[in-house]
Amino acid sequence: MSISEKLTLGPGETLRVDGSHSKGFMGEADVTNYSVLDASGNVVGTVEHIEHTAVKGFRVTNLVTQKDSQGKVLTSANW
């Protein structure tokens, strides 16, 4: 499943990957940060996607949080 399906993107808005890193006891959480760009290429928000793999049982869960340029949460979804 694509994270774009969980986001509230306006017409012409796209995502740009800004960076990623791992966190947690054994690096079980992969965090990817995105910028939301409007049609002109201006940054109008941010997205953080966390993919967590449980050490015990290897169950994978995802969390995506979209914020506008003022830091207000627009979308938050788990799957």
Sequence and secondary structure as in RCSB ss.txt:
>XXXX:A:sequence
MSISEKLTLGPGETLRVDGSHSKGFMGEADVTNYSVLDASGNVVGTVEHIEHTAVKGFRVTNLVTQKDSQGKVLT
SANW
>XXXX:A:secstr
  GGGGS   TT EEEEEEEEEESTTS EEEEEEEEE TTS EEEEEEEEEEE TTT  EEEEEEEEETTS EEE
EEE 
